[in-house]
């Protein structure tokens, strides 16, 4: 009987020792967990050993709510320097007064009188003796074809170019030589010798065809 009691005592002692060790381990674990911050939303079940008779029972102890300060991000205003315009030097053309010499004065041309041939008065007979000289004088006006609406004066005073050429050719072929009115005057007053067949040609009114048509023909026949 005493042996049974001793065995029971030893068994109780061993159970108490085991329970104590278990409690120490649980306290160590609880301390470690307690020091680590836990989220509020997740409840933790902490086992607590209680002794009911000779048997250790684990009880759930609800955790206490701990205010854990959550770090927040605070927006910090950073001043960014605004680039300032750098003044640039722009070259500007400055008006410079330049002394310009005035252009030399252009001399005004002076009109120089050009000597002209002044017709001399026709000589008069010195001895008062009348002399007769035979010189044909041909008078021309137009050396051209009259227009269709020409009046009688334009028609009567016109010589066709081909007729004028024929007349000049006839005079040249028959030995006629043209003279001037001055030659004729000298022949009458001073007895100047004239060609054997003298002839005088006149062109009245100075029409343009006298130069364009008659002059080339006269030059051709000399």
Beta strands, then each sheet from edge to edge (+ up, - down):
strand 1: 45-52
strand 2: 55-62
strand 3: 136-140
strand 4: 177-178
strand 5: 198-203
sheet 1: 1+ 2-
sheet 2: 3+ 5+ 4+
end
